[in-house]
Amino acid sequence: MTRFSLPAVLTHAQASASAQALVTAVKAQPQLTIDASALQQFDSSALAVLLAGMREAQALGGQLQVQGLPARARSLVQVYGLTEVLQLPPVPA
């Protein structure tokens, strides 16, 4: 599966460009792994980027996997109720 890495900073200012890059990557490869391990500074716009990629993948019959999501970002995903939508694996014990 092809990898797409999120940047270290993904806030509102970077969201549009990041979403466009992710959608372009999904169009090229609808089976994609998103590496979120570099995320250090982010806001809810990062979730919007992930959702844009998910929507594109679903439209093309593909699937995205999100890996390496930092704990703070995972908490944000849970607050917004998106754990199942983003198909996140369970947190290791």
N, C-alpha and C positions, 0 to 999 in steps of 0.2 A: 504494500500500500504506500502510495506517495505521501510525503510529509510536507506540511505547510507550517512554518514557525511564526507565531505571533511576536510582535516586537516587545521590548522591555517596557515601553510607554504606550499605553493605548487608552487615551481619554477622548473626550468629544472632539478635540482638535485633530486627532489622527484617525478617527473612526471611519470617515467617509473613504479615505484612501485605503485603509486596511480592509474595509468591507469589499471595496472594488477589487483589490488584489485577491482576496479569498474567493470571491465569486468567479473571477477569471480562472483561478487555480481549479476550482470545482468543475467548471465547464471543460477544462482540459483533462481532468481526472476526477470523475464523480465518486470514486472510492478514495477517500483522503483521510489521513491522520493529521490532526491539528496539534502541534506541539506548543503548549501554553506555558512551558516551564520558565521562559525568560520574563514573563510578566512580573513587573515590579511596581509600576505606577499605573493604575487603571481606575475607571469608574464604570458605571452601568453601561456606558457606550461599548465596552468590551463585550458585554452580553449581546448587544444588538448586532455586533459584528459576527459573533458565533451563530446567532439566529439567522442572519442573512445567508451565511454559508450553508446552514442546515436546510433552509427553504430551497435553495438552489439545488442542493444534492437530492433532496426528495423529488423535486420537479423533474430531475434527470434520471430518477430511479436509482440513485446512488446512496451512499451512506458516509457520514463523517464520524470519526472517533476523536474525542478530545482527550489528550493525555497531558500529564504534568501540570494540571491546573493548581496554582498555589492555594493554600488553605484560605486565605482572605477572599480570593475570587470564588472558591467553592462555597464559602459562606454567603456571598452575594447571590450566587446561583440559587441557593436554598431559600434565601429571603424572598426572591422573586418567584419561587415555585417552579424552577426550570430544570431540576435535576433529571427528571424523566424525559423532558423534551430534548435536552442536550445529551441524553443517553450516557450519563456519566457513570463510570464503574463505581462500586462501593468503595468507601474509604478503607484502606487497609487497617486492620486492628493493631 
